[in-house]
Amino acid sequence: MARLPFSNDIRTLRFLAGEMTQGELGDRVGVTRQTIAAIEQGKYSPSLEVAFRIARTFDKPLETVFAWADDAG
């Protein structure tokens, strides 16, 4: 399966938030731990609603959590 054309800093943000687990984040945003793992690994694209919920959980702007991959790189 090809990686999605964007990256995210969810794993780092979880660590900085007191080593929050994928399950804890999933509970906060209303998805499963497996969904969070797939988003972190770039295997699944979250809905816009879930992306905003993740960003809000960390009190960060959406563009701080998710970034479009640079095509030049």
mmCIF file of the N, C-alpha and C atoms, coordinates in Angstrom:
data_MODEL
# 
_entry.id   MODEL 
# 
loop_
_atom_site.group_PDB 
_atom_site.id 
_atom_site.type_symbol 
_atom_site.label_atom_id 
_atom_site.label_alt_id 
_atom_site.label_comp_id 
_atom_site.label_asym_id 
_atom_site.label_entity_id 
_atom_site.label_seq_id 
_atom_site.pdbx_PDB_ins_code 
_atom_site.Cartn_x 
_atom_site.Cartn_y 
_atom_site.Cartn_z 
_atom_site.occupancy 
_atom_site.B_iso_or_equiv 
_atom_site.pdbx_formal_charge 
_atom_site.auth_seq_id 
_atom_site.auth_comp_id 
_atom_site.auth_asym_id 
_atom_site.auth_atom_id 
_atom_site.pdbx_PDB_model_num 
ATOM 1   N N  . MET A 1 1  ? 0.837   -1.178 0.000  1.00 0.00 ? 1  MET A N  1 
ATOM 2   C CA . MET A 1 1  ? 0.000   0.000  0.000  1.00 0.00 ? 1  MET A CA 1 
ATOM 3   C C  . MET A 1 1  ? 0.882   1.241  0.000  1.00 0.00 ? 1  MET A C  1 
ATOM 4   N N  . ALA A 1 2  ? 0.589   2.179  -0.859 1.00 0.00 ? 2  ALA A N  1 
ATOM 5   C CA . ALA A 1 2  ? 1.385   3.400  -0.977 1.00 0.00 ? 2  ALA A CA 1 
ATOM 6   C C  . ALA A 1 2  ? 1.101   4.339  0.195  1.00 0.00 ? 2  ALA A C  1 
ATOM 7   N N  . ARG A 1 3  ? 2.113   5.074  0.563  1.00 0.00 ? 3  ARG A N  1 
ATOM 8   C CA . ARG A 1 3  ? 1.944   6.068  1.628  1.00 0.00 ? 3  ARG A CA 1 
ATOM 9   C C  . ARG A 1 3  ? 1.149   7.242  1.094  1.00 0.00 ? 3  ARG A C  1 
ATOM 10  N N  . LEU A 1 4  ? 0.449   7.894  1.978  1.00 0.00 ? 4  LEU A N  1 
ATOM 11  C CA . LEU A 1 4  ? -0.359  9.053  1.602  1.00 0.00 ? 4  LEU A CA 1 
ATOM 12  C C  . LEU A 1 4  ? 0.542   10.260 1.375  1.00 0.00 ? 4  LEU A C  1 
ATOM 13  N N  . PRO A 1 5  ? 0.055   11.247 0.617  1.00 0.00 ? 5  PRO A N  1 
ATOM 14  C CA . PRO A 1 5  ? 0.898   12.410 0.286  1.00 0.00 ? 5  PRO A CA 1 
ATOM 15  C C  . PRO A 1 5  ? 1.000   13.460 1.388  1.00 0.00 ? 5  PRO A C  1 
ATOM 16  N N  . PHE A 1 6  ? 0.837   13.055 2.618  1.00 0.00 ? 6  PHE A N  1 
ATOM 17  C CA . PHE A 1 6  ? 1.040   13.986 3.715  1.00 0.00 ? 6  PHE A CA 1 
ATOM 18  C C  . PHE A 1 6  ? 1.678   13.254 4.887  1.00 0.00 ? 6  PHE A C  1 
ATOM 19  N N  . SER A 1 7  ? 2.232   14.035 5.777  1.00 0.00 ? 7  SER A N  1 
ATOM 20  C CA . SER A 1 7  ? 2.870   13.465 6.965  1.00 0.00 ? 7  SER A CA 1 
ATOM 21  C C  . SER A 1 7  ? 2.171   14.025 8.200  1.00 0.00 ? 7  SER A C  1 
ATOM 22  N N  . ASN A 1 8  ? 2.511   13.483 9.348  1.00 0.00 ? 8  ASN A N  1 
ATOM 23  C CA . ASN A 1 8  ? 1.921   13.997 10.578 1.00 0.00 ? 8  ASN A CA 1 
ATOM 24  C C  . ASN A 1 8  ? 2.931   13.850 11.714 1.00 0.00 ? 8  ASN A C  1 
ATOM 25  N N  . ASP A 1 9  ? 2.682   14.623 12.761 1.00 0.00 ? 9  ASP A N  1 
ATOM 26  C CA . ASP A 1 9  ? 3.531   14.589 13.950 1.00 0.00 ? 9  ASP A CA 1 
ATOM 27  C C  . ASP A 1 9  ? 2.783   14.046 15.162 1.00 0.00 ? 9  ASP A C  1 
ATOM 28  N N  . ILE A 1 10 ? 1.819   13.176 14.912 1.00 0.00 ? 10 ILE A N  1 
ATOM 29  C CA . ILE A 1 10 ? 0.991   12.668 16.002 1.00 0.00 ? 10 ILE A CA 1 
ATOM 30  C C  . ILE A 1 10 ? 1.823   11.920 17.037 1.00 0.00 ? 10 ILE A C  1 
ATOM 31  N N  . ARG A 1 11 ? 2.724   11.084 16.588 1.00 0.00 ? 11 ARG A N  1 
ATOM 32  C CA . ARG A 1 11 ? 3.525   10.306 17.544 1.00 0.00 ? 11 ARG A CA 1 
ATOM 33  C C  . ARG A 1 11 ? 4.318   11.227 18.471 1.00 0.00 ? 11 ARG A C  1 
ATOM 34  N N  . THR A 1 12 ? 4.957   12.239 17.911 1.00 0.00 ? 12 THR A N  1 
ATOM 35  C CA . THR A 1 12 ? 5.722   13.201 18.722 1.00 0.00 ? 12 THR A CA 1 
ATOM 36  C C  . THR A 1 12 ? 4.802   13.939 19.677 1.00 0.00 ? 12 THR A C  1 
ATOM 37  N N  . LEU A 1 13 ? 3.655   14.376 19.191 1.00 0.00 ? 13 LEU A N  1 
ATOM 38  C CA . LEU A 1 13 ? 2.720   15.103 20.045 1.00 0.00 ? 13 LEU A CA 1 
ATOM 39  C C  . LEU A 1 13 ? 2.184   14.224 21.171 1.00 0.00 ? 13 LEU A C  1 
ATOM 40  N N  . ARG A 1 14 ? 1.962   12.946 20.891 1.00 0.00 ? 14 ARG A N  1 
ATOM 41  C CA . ARG A 1 14 ? 1.532   12.029 21.953 1.00 0.00 ? 14 ARG A CA 1 
ATOM 42  C C  . ARG A 1 14 ? 2.607   11.910 23.028 1.00 0.00 ? 14 ARG A C  1 
ATOM 43  N N  . PHE A 1 15 ? 3.851   11.808 22.596 1.00 0.00 ? 15 PHE A N  1 
ATOM 44  C CA . PHE A 1 15 ? 4.959   11.696 23.539 1.00 0.00 ? 15 PHE A CA 1 
ATOM 45  C C  . PHE A 1 15 ? 5.047   12.955 24.416 1.00 0.00 ? 15 PHE A C  1 
ATOM 46  N N  . LEU A 1 16 ? 4.923   14.120 23.772 1.00 0.00 ? 16 LEU A N  1 
ATOM 47  C CA . LEU A 1 16 ? 5.013   15.385 24.500 1.00 0.00 ? 16 LEU A CA 1 
ATOM 48  C C  . LEU A 1 16 ? 3.812   15.615 25.417 1.00 0.00 ? 16 LEU A C  1 
ATOM 49  N N  . ALA A 1 17 ? 2.732   14.899 25.173 1.00 0.00 ? 17 ALA A N  1 
ATOM 50  C CA . ALA A 1 17 ? 1.525   15.018 25.999 1.00 0.00 ? 17 ALA A CA 1 
ATOM 51  C C  . ALA A 1 17 ? 1.522   13.940 27.084 1.00 0.00 ? 17 ALA A C  1 
ATOM 52  N N  . GLY A 1 18 ? 2.657   13.724 27.692 1.00 0.00 ? 18 GLY A N  1 
ATOM 53  C CA . GLY A 1 18 ? 2.747   12.771 28.791 1.00 0.00 ? 18 GLY A CA 1 
ATOM 54  C C  . GLY A 1 18 ? 2.731   11.329 28.343 1.00 0.00 ? 18 GLY A C  1 
ATOM 55  N N  . GLU A 1 19 ? 3.294   11.089 27.157 1.00 0.00 ? 19 GLU A N  1 
ATOM 56  C CA . GLU A 1 19 ? 3.365   9.739  26.594 1.00 0.00 ? 19 GLU A CA 1 
ATOM 57  C C  . GLU A 1 19 ? 1.975   9.113  26.460 1.00 0.00 ? 19 GLU A C  1 
ATOM 58  N N  . MET A 1 20 ? 1.043   9.907  25.929 1.00 0.00 ? 20 MET A N  1 
ATOM 59  C CA . MET A 1 20 ? -0.314  9.441  25.659 1.00 0.00 ? 20 MET A CA 1 
ATOM 60  C C  . MET A 1 20 ? -0.255  8.240  24.719 1.00 0.00 ? 20 MET A C  1 
ATOM 61  N N  . THR A 1 21 ? -1.044  7.230  24.992 1.00 0.00 ? 21 THR A N  1 
ATOM 62  C CA . THR A 1 21 ? -1.063  6.051  24.126 1.00 0.00 ? 21 THR A CA 1 
ATOM 63  C C  . THR A 1 21 ? -1.960  6.300  22.913 1.00 0.00 ? 21 THR A C  1 
ATOM 64  N N  . GLN A 1 22 ? -1.805  5.450  21.910 1.00 0.00 ? 22 GLN A N  1 
ATOM 65  C CA . GLN A 1 22 ? -2.684  5.524  20.747 1.00 0.00 ? 22 GLN A CA 1 
ATOM 66  C C  . GLN A 1 22 ? -4.128  5.283  21.171 1.00 0.00 ? 22 GLN A C  1 
ATOM 67  N N  . GLY A 1 23 ? -4.331  4.377  22.105 1.00 0.00 ? 23 GLY A N  1 
ATOM 68  C CA . GLY A 1 23 ? -5.676  4.099  22.601 1.00 0.00 ? 23 GLY A CA 1 
ATOM 69  C C  . GLY A 1 23 ? -6.306  5.295  23.295 1.00 0.00 ? 23 GLY A C  1 
ATOM 70  N N  . GLU A 1 24 ? -5.509  5.982  24.102 1.00 0.00 ? 24 GLU A N  1 
ATOM 71  C CA . GLU A 1 24 ? -6.018  7.180  24.786 1.00 0.00 ? 24 GLU A CA 1 
ATOM 72  C C  . GLU A 1 24 ? -6.402  8.259  23.790 1.00 0.00 ? 24 GLU A C  1 
ATOM 73  N N  . LEU A 1 25 ? -5.565  8.474  22.784 1.00 0.00 ? 25 LEU A N  1 
ATOM 74  C CA . LEU A 1 25 ? -5.892  9.461  21.760 1.00 0.00 ? 25 LEU A CA 1 
ATOM 75  C C  . LEU A 1 25 ? -7.142  9.035  20.997 1.00 0.00 ? 25 LEU A C  1 
ATOM 76  N N  . GLY A 1 26 ? -7.217  7.775  20.644 1.00 0.00 ? 26 GLY A N  1 
ATOM 77  C CA . GLY A 1 26 ? -8.396  7.267  19.958 1.00 0.00 ? 26 GLY A CA 1 
ATOM 78  C C  . GLY A 1 26 ? -9.668  7.504  20.762 1.00 0.00 ? 26 GLY A C  1 
ATOM 79  N N  . ASP A 1 27 ? -9.610  7.241  22.061 1.00 0.00 ? 27 ASP A N  1 
ATOM 80  C CA . ASP A 1 27 ? -10.762 7.475  22.926 1.00 0.00 ? 27 ASP A CA 1 
ATOM 81  C C  . ASP A 1 27 ? -11.168 8.948  22.917 1.00 0.00 ? 27 ASP A C  1 
ATOM 82  N N  . ARG A 1 28 ? -10.193 9.827  22.923 1.00 0.00 ? 28 ARG A N  1 
ATOM 83  C CA . ARG A 1 28 ? -10.486 11.270 22.959 1.00 0.00 ? 28 ARG A CA 1 
ATOM 84  C C  . ARG A 1 28 ? -11.107 11.774 21.665 1.00 0.00 ? 28 ARG A C  1 
ATOM 85  N N  . VAL A 1 29 ? -10.727 11.186 20.544 1.00 0.00 ? 29 VAL A N  1 
ATOM 86  C CA . VAL A 1 29 ? -11.239 11.682 19.263 1.00 0.00 ? 29 VAL A CA 1 
ATOM 87  C C  . VAL A 1 29 ? -12.339 10.804 18.675 1.00 0.00 ? 29 VAL A C  1 
ATOM 88  N N  . GLY A 1 30 ? -12.639 9.678  19.325 1.00 0.00 ? 30 GLY A N  1 
ATOM 89  C CA . GLY A 1 30 ? -13.739 8.841  18.891 1.00 0.00 ? 30 GLY A CA 1 
ATOM 90  C C  . GLY A 1 30 ? -13.424 7.836  17.803 1.00 0.00 ? 30 GLY A C  1 
ATOM 91  N N  . VAL A 1 31 ? -12.175 7.346  17.783 1.00 0.00 ? 31 VAL A N  1 
ATOM 92  C CA . VAL A 1 31 ? -11.774 6.307  16.832 1.00 0.00 ? 31 VAL A CA 1 
ATOM 93  C C  . VAL A 1 31 ? -11.005 5.228  17.585 1.00 0.00 ? 31 VAL A C  1 
ATOM 94  N N  . THR A 1 32 ? -10.695 4.142  16.924 1.00 0.00 ? 32 THR A N  1 
ATOM 95  C CA . THR A 1 32 ? -9.974  3.050  17.571 1.00 0.00 ? 32 THR A CA 1 
ATOM 96  C C  . THR A 1 32 ? -8.470  3.317  17.622 1.00 0.00 ? 32 THR A C  1 
ATOM 97  N N  . ARG A 1 33 ? -7.802  2.550  18.474 1.00 0.00 ? 33 ARG A N  1 
ATOM 98  C CA . ARG A 1 33 ? -6.342  2.611  18.540 1.00 0.00 ? 33 ARG A CA 1 
ATOM 99  C C  . ARG A 1 33 ? -5.745  2.246  17.189 1.00 0.00 ? 33 ARG A C  1 
ATOM 100 N N  . GLN A 1 34 ? -6.344  1.274  16.513 1.00 0.00 ? 34 GLN A N  1 
ATOM 101 C CA . GLN A 1 34 ? -5.844  0.850  15.209 1.00 0.00 ? 34 GLN A CA 1 
ATOM 102 C C  . GLN A 1 34 ? -5.934  1.966  14.181 1.00 0.00 ? 34 GLN A C  1 
ATOM 103 N N  . THR A 1 35 ? -6.991  2.764  14.265 1.00 0.00 ? 35 THR A N  1 
ATOM 104 C CA . THR A 1 35 ? -7.132  3.897  13.350 1.00 0.00 ? 35 THR A CA 1 
ATOM 105 C C  . THR A 1 35 ? -6.033  4.920  13.590 1.00 0.00 ? 35 THR A C  1 
ATOM 106 N N  . ILE A 1 36 ? -5.763  5.220  14.852 1.00 0.00 ? 36 ILE A N  1 
ATOM 107 C CA . ILE A 1 36 ? -4.681  6.165  15.179 1.00 0.00 ? 36 ILE A CA 1 
ATOM 108 C C  . ILE A 1 36 ? -3.352  5.619  14.670 1.00 0.00 ? 36 ILE A C  1 
ATOM 109 N N  . ALA A 1 37 ? -3.095  4.335  14.866 1.00 0.00 ? 37 ALA A N  1 
ATOM 110 C CA . ALA A 1 37 ? -1.846  3.728  14.390 1.00 0.00 ? 37 ALA A CA 1 
ATOM 111 C C  . ALA A 1 37 ? -1.734  3.866  12.875 1.00 0.00 ? 37 ALA A C  1 
ATOM 112 N N  . ALA A 1 38 ? -2.801  3.602  12.150 1.00 0.00 ? 38 ALA A N  1 
ATOM 113 C CA . ALA A 1 38 ? -2.776  3.694  10.687 1.00 0.00 ? 38 ALA A CA 1 
ATOM 114 C C  . ALA A 1 38 ? -2.566  5.132  10.225 1.00 0.00 ? 38 ALA A C  1 
ATOM 115 N N  . ILE A 1 39 ? -3.174  6.095  10.909 1.00 0.00 ? 39 ILE A N  1 
ATOM 116 C CA . ILE A 1 39 ? -2.967  7.513  10.562 1.00 0.00 ? 39 ILE A CA 1 
ATOM 117 C C  . ILE A 1 39 ? -1.513  7.887  10.795 1.00 0.00 ? 39 ILE A C  1 
ATOM 118 N N  . GLU A 1 40 ? -0.966  7.524  11.959 1.00 0.00 ? 40 GLU A N  1 
ATOM 119 C CA . GLU A 1 40 ? 0.436   7.829  12.278 1.00 0.00 ? 40 GLU A CA 1 
ATOM 120 C C  . GLU A 1 40 ? 1.390   7.261  11.234 1.00 0.00 ? 40 GLU A C  1 
ATOM 121 N N  . GLN A 1 41 ? 1.108   6.054  10.770 1.00 0.00 ? 41 GLN A N  1 
ATOM 122 C CA . GLN A 1 41 ? 1.984   5.382  9.813  1.00 0.00 ? 41 GLN A CA 1 
ATOM 123 C C  . GLN A 1 41 ? 1.763   5.840  8.377  1.00 0.00 ? 41 GLN A C  1 
ATOM 124 N N  . GLY A 1 42 ? 0.823   6.745  8.158  1.00 0.00 ? 42 GLY A N  1 
ATOM 125 C CA . GLY A 1 42 ? 0.556   7.233  6.809  1.00 0.00 ? 42 GLY A CA 1 
ATOM 126 C C  . GLY A 1 42 ? -0.160  6.226  5.937  1.00 0.00 ? 42 GLY A C  1 
ATOM 127 N N  . LYS A 1 43 ? -0.863  5.275  6.559  1.00 0.00 ? 43 LYS A N  1 
ATOM 128 C CA . LYS A 1 43 ? -1.585  4.252  5.808  1.00 0.00 ? 43 LYS A CA 1 
ATOM 129 C C  . LYS A 1 43 ? -3.070  4.568  5.674  1.00 0.00 ? 43 LYS A C  1 
ATOM 130 N N  . TYR A 1 44 ? -3.528  5.582  6.398  1.00 0.00 ? 44 TYR A N  1 
ATOM 131 C CA . TYR A 1 44 ? -4.945  5.916  6.406  1.00 0.00 ? 44 TYR A CA 1 
ATOM 132 C C  . TYR A 1 44 ? -5.098  7.420  6.493  1.00 0.00 ? 44 TYR A C  1 
ATOM 133 N N  . SER A 1 45 ? -5.985  7.960  5.686  1.00 0.00 ? 45 SER A N  1 
ATOM 134 C CA . SER A 1 45 ? -6.270  9.388  5.694  1.00 0.00 ? 45 SER A CA 1 
ATOM 135 C C  . SER A 1 45 ? -7.474  9.654  6.586  1.00 0.00 ? 45 SER A C  1 
ATOM 136 N N  . PRO A 1 46 ? -7.292  10.439 7.644  1.00 0.00 ? 46 PRO A N  1 
ATOM 137 C CA . PRO A 1 46 ? -8.422  10.702 8.526  1.00 0.00 ? 46 PRO A CA 1 
ATOM 138 C C  . PRO A 1 46 ? -9.429  11.633 7.856  1.00 0.00 ? 46 PRO A C  1 
ATOM 139 N N  . SER A 1 47 ? -10.665 11.553 8.290  1.00 0.00 ? 47 SER A N  1 
ATOM 140 C CA . SER A 1 47 ? -11.653 12.529 7.829  1.00 0.00 ? 47 SER A CA 1 
ATOM 141 C C  . SER A 1 47 ? -11.224 13.898 8.345  1.00 0.00 ? 47 SER A C  1 
ATOM 142 N N  . LEU A 1 48 ? -11.753 14.916 7.755  1.00 0.00 ? 48 LEU A N  1 
ATOM 143 C CA . LEU A 1 48 ? -11.425 16.268 8.202  1.00 0.00 ? 48 LEU A CA 1 
ATOM 144 C C  . LEU A 1 48 ? -11.850 16.456 9.657  1.00 0.00 ? 48 LEU A C  1 
ATOM 145 N N  . GLU A 1 49 ? -12.993 15.901 10.006 1.00 0.00 ? 49 GLU A N  1 
ATOM 146 C CA . GLU A 1 49 ? -13.478 16.003 11.383 1.00 0.00 ? 49 GLU A CA 1 
ATOM 147 C C  . GLU A 1 49 ? -12.502 15.353 12.361 1.00 0.00 ? 49 GLU A C  1 
ATOM 148 N N  . VAL A 1 50 ? -12.021 14.161 12.045 1.00 0.00 ? 50 VAL A N  1 
ATOM 149 C CA . VAL A 1 50 ? -11.075 13.470 12.929 1.00 0.00 ? 50 VAL A CA 1 
ATOM 150 C C  . VAL A 1 50 ? -9.754  14.235 12.979 1.00 0.00 ? 50 VAL A C  1 
ATOM 151 N N  . ALA A 1 51 ? -9.302  14.759 11.851 1.00 0.00 ? 51 ALA A N  1 
ATOM 152 C CA . ALA A 1 51 ? -8.058  15.535 11.833 1.00 0.00 ? 51 ALA A CA 1 
ATOM 153 C C  . ALA A 1 51 ? -8.166  16.748 12.754 1.00 0.00 ? 51 ALA A C  1 
ATOM 154 N N  . PHE A 1 52 ? -9.296  17.449 12.696 1.00 0.00 ? 52 PHE A N  1 
ATOM 155 C CA . PHE A 1 52 ? -9.489  18.602 13.581 1.00 0.00 ? 52 PHE A CA 1 
ATOM 156 C C  . PHE A 1 52 ? -9.580  18.173 15.042 1.00 0.00 ? 52 PHE A C  1 
ATOM 157 N N  . ARG A 1 53 ? -10.215 17.050 15.317 1.00 0.00 ? 53 ARG A N  1 
ATOM 158 C CA . ARG A 1 53 ? -10.297 16.563 16.697 1.00 0.00 ? 53 ARG A CA 1 
ATOM 159 C C  . ARG A 1 53 ? -8.922  16.222 17.239 1.00 0.00 ? 53 ARG A C  1 
ATOM 160 N N  . ILE A 1 54 ? -8.081  15.615 16.403 1.00 0.00 ? 54 ILE A N  1 
ATOM 161 C CA . ILE A 1 54 ? -6.710  15.297 16.827 1.00 0.00 ? 54 ILE A CA 1 
ATOM 162 C C  . ILE A 1 54 ? -5.962  16.586 17.140 1.00 0.00 ? 54 ILE A C  1 
ATOM 163 N N  . ALA A 1 55 ? -6.028  17.554 16.231 1.00 0.00 ? 55 ALA A N  1 
ATOM 164 C CA . ALA A 1 55 ? -5.333  18.830 16.443 1.00 0.00 ? 55 ALA A CA 1 
ATOM 165 C C  . ALA A 1 55 ? -5.838  19.516 17.708 1.00 0.00 ? 55 ALA A C  1 
ATOM 166 N N  . ARG A 1 56 ? -7.139  19.504 17.920 1.00 0.00 ? 56 ARG A N  1 
ATOM 167 C CA . ARG A 1 56 ? -7.718  20.149 19.102 1.00 0.00 ? 56 ARG A CA 1 
ATOM 168 C C  . ARG A 1 56 ? -7.272  19.448 20.380 1.00 0.00 ? 56 ARG A C  1 
ATOM 169 N N  . THR A 1 57 ? -7.139  18.134 20.340 1.00 0.00 ? 57 THR A N  1 
ATOM 170 C CA . THR A 1 57 ? -6.685  17.381 21.516 1.00 0.00 ? 57 THR A CA 1 
ATOM 171 C C  . THR A 1 57 ? -5.327  17.874 21.989 1.00 0.00 ? 57 THR A C  1 
ATOM 172 N N  . PHE A 1 58 ? -4.468  18.211 21.036 1.00 0.00 ? 58 PHE A N  1 
ATOM 173 C CA . PHE A 1 58 ? -3.122  18.687 21.378 1.00 0.00 ? 58 PHE A CA 1 
ATOM 174 C C  . PHE A 1 58 ? -3.041  20.210 21.451 1.00 0.00 ? 58 PHE A C  1 
ATOM 175 N N  . ASP A 1 59 ? -4.176  20.888 21.251 1.00 0.00 ? 59 ASP A N  1 
ATOM 176 C CA . ASP A 1 59 ? -4.231  22.357 21.262 1.00 0.00 ? 59 ASP A CA 1 
ATOM 177 C C  . ASP A 1 59 ? -3.243  22.947 20.259 1.00 0.00 ? 59 ASP A C  1 
ATOM 178 N N  . LYS A 1 60 ? -3.256  22.359 19.048 1.00 0.00 ? 60 LYS A N  1 
ATOM 179 C CA . LYS A 1 60 ? -2.359  22.785 17.966 1.00 0.00 ? 60 LYS A CA 1 
ATOM 180 C C  . LYS A 1 60 ? -3.186  23.082 16.729 1.00 0.00 ? 60 LYS A C  1 
ATOM 181 N N  . PRO A 1 61 ? -2.695  23.989 15.874 1.00 0.00 ? 61 PRO A N  1 
ATOM 182 C CA . PRO A 1 61 ? -3.369  24.199 14.590 1.00 0.00 ? 61 PRO A CA 1 
ATOM 183 C C  . PRO A 1 61 ? -3.234  22.951 13.714 1.00 0.00 ? 61 PRO A C  1 
ATOM 184 N N  . LEU A 1 62 ? -4.194  22.741 12.855 1.00 0.00 ? 62 LEU A N  1 
ATOM 185 C CA . LEU A 1 62 ? -4.202  21.565 11.985 1.00 0.00 ? 62 LEU A CA 1 
ATOM 186 C C  . LEU A 1 62 ? -2.888  21.428 11.212 1.00 0.00 ? 62 LEU A C  1 
ATOM 187 N N  . GLU A 1 63 ? -2.366  22.540 10.705 1.00 0.00 ? 63 GLU A N  1 
ATOM 188 C CA . GLU A 1 63 ? -1.145  22.490 9.901  1.00 0.00 ? 63 GLU A CA 1 
ATOM 189 C C  . GLU A 1 63 ? 0.109   22.191 10.724 1.00 0.00 ? 63 GLU A C  1 
ATOM 190 N N  . THR A 1 64 ? 0.005   22.227 12.049 1.00 0.00 ? 64 THR A N  1 
ATOM 191 C CA . THR A 1 64 ? 1.105   21.810 12.903 1.00 0.00 ? 64 THR A CA 1 
ATOM 192 C C  . THR A 1 64 ? 1.119   20.292 13.052 1.00 0.00 ? 64 THR A C  1 
ATOM 193 N N  . VAL A 1 65 ? -0.065  19.689 13.024 1.00 0.00 ? 65 VAL A N  1 
ATOM 194 C CA . VAL A 1 65 ? -0.185  18.244 13.190 1.00 0.00 ? 65 VAL A CA 1 
ATOM 195 C C  . VAL A 1 65 ? 0.014   17.516 11.868 1.00 0.00 ? 65 VAL A C  1 
ATOM 196 N N  . PHE A 1 66 ? -0.564  18.059 10.792 1.00 0.00 ? 66 PHE A N  1 
ATOM 197 C CA . PHE A 1 66 ? -0.500  17.433 9.469  1.00 0.00 ? 66 PHE A CA 1 
ATOM 198 C C  . PHE A 1 66 ? 0.191   18.376 8.489  1.00 0.00 ? 66 PHE A C  1 
ATOM 199 N N  . ALA A 1 67 ? 1.019   17.809 7.605  1.00 0.00 ? 67 ALA A N  1 
ATOM 200 C CA . ALA A 1 67 ? 1.713   18.595 6.574  1.00 0.00 ? 67 ALA A CA 1 
ATOM 201 C C  . ALA A 1 67 ? 1.660   17.855 5.246  1.00 0.00 ? 67 ALA A C  1 
ATOM 202 N N  . TRP A 1 68 ? 1.408   18.590 4.193  1.00 0.00 ? 68 TRP A N  1 
ATOM 203 C CA . TRP A 1 68 ? 1.407   18.011 2.846  1.00 0.00 ? 68 TRP A CA 1 
ATOM 204 C C  . TRP A 1 68 ? 2.843   17.702 2.455  1.00 0.00 ? 68 TRP A C  1 
ATOM 205 N N  . ALA A 1 69 ? 3.066   16.518 1.907  1.00 0.00 ? 69 ALA A N  1 
ATOM 206 C CA . ALA A 1 69 ? 4.423   16.115 1.496  1.00 0.00 ? 69 ALA A CA 1 
ATOM 207 C C  . ALA A 1 69 ? 4.902   16.997 0.356  1.00 0.00 ? 69 ALA A C  1 
ATOM 208 N N  . ASP A 1 70 ? 6.158   17.341 0.413  1.00 0.00 ? 70 ASP A N  1 
ATOM 209 C CA . ASP A 1 70 ? 6.778   18.175 -0.617 1.00 0.00 ? 70 ASP A CA 1 
ATOM 210 C C  . ASP A 1 70 ? 7.060   17.331 -1.847 1.00 0.00 ? 70 ASP A C  1 
ATOM 211 N N  . ASP A 1 71 ? 6.471   17.674 -2.977 1.00 0.00 ? 71 ASP A N  1 
ATOM 212 C CA . ASP A 1 71 ? 6.665   16.915 -4.204 1.00 0.00 ? 71 ASP A CA 1 
ATOM 213 C C  . ASP A 1 71 ? 8.095   17.023 -4.745 1.00 0.00 ? 71 ASP A C  1 
ATOM 214 N N  . ALA A 1 72 ? 8.806   18.062 -4.361 1.00 0.00 ? 72 ALA A N  1 
ATOM 215 C CA . ALA A 1 72 ? 10.159  18.288 -4.869 1.00 0.00 ? 72 ALA A CA 1 
ATOM 216 C C  . ALA A 1 72 ? 11.183  17.387 -4.166 1.00 0.00 ? 72 ALA A C  1 
ATOM 217 N N  . GLY A 1 73 ? 10.808  16.843 -2.989 1.00 0.00 ? 73 GLY A N  1 
ATOM 218 C CA . GLY A 1 73 ? 11.755  16.136 -2.168 1.00 0.00 ? 73 GLY A CA 1 
ATOM 219 C C  . GLY A 1 73 ? 11.988  14.740 -2.557 1.00 0.00 ? 73 GLY A C  1 
# 
